[in-house]
Amino acid sequence: MPDRIITDDEAYLHGEGHWLRAWERMGARPGVVAGTSGYTFVVWAPNARAVSVVGDFNGWAGGAHPMRSLGASGLWETFVPGLGPGALYKFEIQSTPGDVFVKADPFALAAEHPPRTGSVTGDLGRHEWRDAAWMDARRARGAALDLPMSVYEVHPGSWRRRPDDGNRRLSWRELADELVPYVSWMGFTHIELLPVMEHPFDGSWGYQVTGFFAPTSRHGSPDDFRRFVDVCHQNGIGVILDWVPGHFPKDAHGLRMFDGSALYEHEDPRQGEHRDWGTLIFNYGRHEVRNFLAANALFWCERFHIDGLRVDAVASMLYLDYSRKEGEWIPNLYGGRENLEAVEFLKHFNHVVHTEHPGVITIAEESTAWPQVSRPPYLGGLGFSLKWNMGWMHDTLGYFKRDPVHRKYHQNDLTFAMLYHFQENFVLPLSHDEVVHGKGSLRKRMPGDDWQAFA
């Protein structure tokens, strides 16, 4: 076993929750040890009795590459000489009671194409960026919320298909060649992508993430995605990602009971489970979990030049009784329904993103009257740049679905949002949530024939 891979300072910062560039060392990363090239492996599993790296390079044999424990930090590390990119791997974790789990790497940079679940060795990117002018201008203007913004929301797997090629999805390269010119021609300033992080189930549209640091392999390689963002920037279009720190799925290869214990989630389902969604809630009170999520946000901003993060389902994070009946939730230490740990995490997330990457915007999908969502943390706010105005969306669509002869009796649907218009920095959405679950397209919800509906 070589000398330490993770330093004492890094282990300390990880435990404290302030190792913001943890992605550089955690997971599988190329490295040179004692003059030999290969891959270093680092994973957090504090309650494990033993951890090994298994993969196609060692016949998936648990004893071939055991990892070394770094004591109280809960980190484990090892070095596999001669290993190159493209190798399949997982972590074999033996819990204290003796159970054995095989888990994908939480910090993997790439993953197998679902339904396969292996992690894939890679690097932090070889794409040669050509968007220096865009990035310099973004830093110079900062948030600049007074600039016009018109966002085109896209599920990359649904936008267009190739019927002449098995009805397959478009690749990132094809999306760069076809989506970007369309968005530019339509006059939009930004593209917002539904989650592009690796996820096992197509039907979740990416909102049930297992590979937080890996762009989904459905559309190509991580560098293909970098090229897509680069092409957007060269054409004057910003890129916003939907980001999901509110929950994660229960898939056996994912974060659930990662080392045989409730590590990333709460052990008590009254705190740690969204029964409506069949997912688990992050334990925001745990320093290492907050570090994992904050580092992930910075990772997408730095390594993929992302211009904004739209945080999904913020209300589910803020309220302990979200979608729960009496007796199905645990109050906070003051007896209230607010998730104080999640509040602090959101403030921390917004602070580090805006500090480390001036000009990157953060957007909250928040459907309640929580105060000061888009005000700075030092003023008591959550720190988001913008908040989705869900009430405006509901009222506006409700107005336009009425026959024109009746609309004059419902003008208040259009004006009511003006009563609270200046309480937040709002962005006005017409989102995917309004066309799914059998709701149909927006055109189909308009009255009249096709000509009238389109008008």
N, C-alpha and C positions, 0 to 999 in steps of 0.2 A: 504493500500500500504506500503511495507517495505521501509527501508532506501534505499538510492541510490544504484543502481547496478553498474552504470558507474561512475567512479570518475571524478572530474574536470580535472585532468591531462590527463586522457584518452580522454575525450571529446575535450580538447585542441589539443592533438596530432592528433586526427582524423581530426579536421578542418584544421590543419596545413599540413596534408599529411604525417606524420611521425609515425603513430601508426602501426608499421610493424607487430605486433602480434595481430591485431584486431580480427582475427578469434577465439581467445580464449574467447572473450566476446560478440561479435556481433552474431546475429542470435539466435537460441534456444540452450541453453547449460544447462546441469544438474547442480544444485546448492542446497545449503541449506541456508535458510533464517529463522532466529528466531527459529532454531532447527527443522524446517520442510523442508523435501526434496521435490524437484520439479524441474521445469525448469524456468530459466530466459529467457526473450525474449527482444532483442534489435534490432531496425531497424532505418535506416536513411531515414527520410521523411520530410525535412525542410519546404516544402510548404503545408503540410497536415493540415487540421483543427482538425481532430481526427483520431486516429489509434487504432484498436483492434486486439487481437489475436482470430482467429476463427479456429475451428477444430472439429474432431469427438468426442472430450471430452466435448464440450459445445453445440453440435447440430449446429455448424457453425453459432451461434448467435452472431452478432456484439457487442451487449452491455454486453455480459457476462464477458469478460476480457478486459476492456479498458486499454490503455497504457498511461503512463505519459510522457508529453513533458519535455525535458531538455533544453528548451529555445532556445537560438541562435545557439546552436550546431546542431540543426535539428534532434537530436536523440530522440527516444521514447523507453520506457522500461516498463516492468512489470514482475511479478512473478506469476506462476501458481502452487500452492502447490499440492502435490500428483501426479503430472504427471510423467510418466515414459517413457522409450524409446519405439519407434515404433508408437507413436501417429501421426496422420495426422494433419497438420495445414497450415494456410496461414495468411497473414496480410490483414485485411479489412481497407482500407485507404479512408478517406473522404477528398476530395480536398477542397480548399478554396471556389470555386464556388458551392460546394455542391454535386459534382459527387462522386460516390462510386466505388472503384476498389478493387478487391480481387487479391492479388499478392503472388506468391511464395517467400520464403525467399532467398534473394541474398546470404546469408552466410549459407544456409542449408547444413548439412553434409550428407544428404541422401534425396532421392526423390522417389516418386512413379514410378512404371514402366510405361513409355509412352504407350498409349496416355494420361494416367492420369497425373495430373500436381501438385498434392499436395506435400508439403515438409514433411519430416518425422523426428521426434525427434530422436537424436542419441547422441553419445559422440565422443571424439577425438581419440578413438581407444583403443582396449584392446589386440591387438595382441602382443605376446611376441616375440620380434625380436631376431633372431639368426645370424645376419650378422655383428656382432661387428668387426670381422677381416677385412671384406670388407670395412666397414666405416672408420676404423682406417687407413687402407692403403690408402684410397681415400684422407683423410685429409692430410696424410703425403706427398703424391706425388703432391698435388695441381692439377692444370689444366693439367700439363704433356702432352702438345700437341705433344710432340715428340714420344709418345708411339703409336704403331699400333692401328688402329681403323677400324673395319669392322662392319657395322650396317645393321641389318635385319629389314626392315620396315614392319609393320604388322597392318592391320585393324582387331582388335580382333573379330569383328562380322563376318568376311568373311574368316578367315584363314582356318577353317575347320568346318563342320557341322555334325550333328547327323541324318543321313537319317532314321535310325531305331527308331528315337524318334521325329517324326514330323519335321525333318530337322532343329532342333533348333540350336541356337548358343552354343558354348562351354562356360562353366562357368570359372571363374578365376581359380578354383581348377583344372579343366580339362586342361586348358591352361598351368598351372604350370606342370602338369604331362606329357603333350604331346608336347607343343611348346618348352619348355626349353630344353629337351633332343635333340630335332631336331636342334635347333639353336646351341647348344654346339657341336653336331656331325658335323655340317656344318662349324664350325670354326669361327663363328662370335663372336665379343667381346661385342656387344651391341644389344639390341632390342629397336627399336623405335616404339612406339604405336601411331597410329592416335588418335585424342583426346578421352580421356576416361571420360571427364567431362559430366554431364548429359545434354542431348539434346533431343528435342521433335521429330525431323524428322530423320528417319533412312537414307534417301537419302542424307543428308548432311555429312555423314561419321563422324559426331561429330564436324564439323567445325562451327556449329551454336549453341553456348552454351547458356543454360539458368541456369544451376546449376554449377557455377564455382568452388565451394568447395565440390561438391558431385560426387564421381565416379558413372558412370551410373549403374543403377540397372539391366541392361540387362544381366550382367554377375555375379551377386551376390552382397554381402555386401561390404562396405568399408574395413572391416577386411579381406575379401576374397582377395581383391586386394592387401592389405598389404602382405598377405601370398605369393601371386604371385611374388611380388618384392623381398621378402625375399628369395624365392627359386632361383630366378635368381642370386642374390648376392652369395648365397651359392654355386652356380655352376660357379662362376667367370664371370657372365654376367651383364653388366650395363643396366640400364633402362632409356630411353629418352622418354619424353612425348612431343607430339605436343601440343603447347599452343597457344591460340587464343585471344590475347588482342586487335586485330584490329577492331573487329566488334561483334555485337550480333543481334539475330533475333528479329522480331517484335511481337512475340507471346504475347497475351494479359496478360498471367500470369507472363511474364518475366520483364526485366528491362525497357522496353519502357514506357515512360511517367509514371514513377513509382509512383509518388505522385500527378499525375495530371499535372505535368510540365515536361519539358525536363530536367531530373535530371542527368542521366548517359550519355545522348547523347546531341548533339547540337540541339537547337530549329530550326535553319535555315537548311533546307535539303541540301543546297549547301555546308555545312560543316559536316552535321550529317547523311548523308545517302549514302549507296552504292546501287545505283539503279540497277546495273547489278546483284547484289547478293540478292537484296531485304532485306538488313540488315542495321543496324544503326551503326554509328561510335562513339566510346567513346569520351567524352569531356576531352582530356588530360590536358587542362588548369585548370581543377577544382581539387583542392587539394584532396578532398574526393574520387574522381574517381581514381586518381593516387594511392592513398593509398589502395583502394580496389584491384587494379590490382597487385601492388607490394606485398601486403600482401598475395594475392592468389599464386603468384609465390613461395614465401617463404613457404607457407603452404604445397605445394606438396613436396618441398625439405625436410622439417622437419618431417611432419607427415606421409609421405609415402616413405621416403628415396630415392627419385628420383635423378638420377645421371646427368640428363641434361634436358634442355627445348629447344625445337626447335620452334622458334617463326614463326608463319605462316604469309605469305603475308605482310612482312615488308614494301615493296614498297608502298602498299596501305596506310600505316600509314605515310610514309615520305613525300608524295607529295599531296598537296591540290587539284591538278588537275588530280589525278589518275582516269583514265577511265571516264574523263569528257570533254565535249566540251566547247568551249569558251562561257562564260556567265553562266556556270553551277558551277562555283567555286569562292571562295573569296580569294584574295591574302593575304599574311601575312602583318604585319605592315610595312614591308620594300618594299612591292609590289612584293615579290617573290612568288614562287610556293611551297616552303618548309614549311612543317608543323612544326613550331618551337616548339610547345608544345609537339608534339609526339617525336621529337628529344630529348628533355629534359627528357621525360618520359623513353625512351629507355636507355639513359645514366644512369638514376637513377635506373631502374630495374636491369641493368647489374651490377652496383656498389653494390647494396644491396645483390644480389644473390652471387656474388663472395666474398663479405666481410663476410656475415653471414654463407656461406656454401662453404669454400674453397674446390676445387676439383669438384664442380658441373660445367658443361660446359653449355654455352648458344650458340645456333646456329641460324643464321638468314637465312630465306628463302628470299633472296633479289635479284631481277632480273635485277637491273639497275647498273649504274656505280657510285653510291653514294660512295664517298671516305671514307676510314678508318672505314669500318663497323666493322672490327675485330681488331681495335686498342683501347687502353684504353681511357676513357673519358678525363684523364688529358693530353693526347696528342691531343685532339680534335676529337677522334674517338667515335663511338657509344658504344664500350665496349664489343661486342660479342666475344666469344672464337673462333668461326668459322663462315664461310659464305658458304652457298651452292654455288657451281660453276655451275650455270645454263647454262652458255655458253658452258662449257665442255660437259655437258650432251647433249645439242642440237647438237653440232658438232659431237660428238662421235656416237650418234645414227644415225645421217644423213650419216655418213661414212659407218657404218656397214649395213645399209639397201640397199646399192648399191650392184649390182652384183660384185663378186670379179674381174671380168675382167675389170671393170671400176674404181676400187678403186685406182689404181696407179696414176690416174689423179686428185685425191682428197686427197692426203696425207696431204695437209695443214689443212684439217679438224681435223686431229689428233695433229698437231703441233702448231696450232694457239694459243691454251690456254697457251702455254709456254711463249708467249709474255707478259702476265700479271700474270703469275703464282705466283710471289712473292709479289704482291700488297696487298694480304689479306692472312689470315690463312684459306685456302680453305678445304672443304670436298667435295668429288666428288660424286654426287648423281645420282642414276637411280630411280626416285621416282614414286609414285602412279599417279602423274599427267600425266605420259607418257603412261598410259595404260587405262585411263578412257575416258568417252565421246565418245565411239565408236572407240577409237584408237586401241583396241585389245592388246593382249599380246605382249611382246617384241619378243618372238619367231615368232609370225605371221608376224612381220615386217621385219624379216630377209629373204633374198632371198633363193631360192632353195627348195628342198624337206625337209621332217622332219629331216633327218640325217644331212643335210647341215645346216639347220636353227639352230638346237641344237648345232652343232659344232661351 
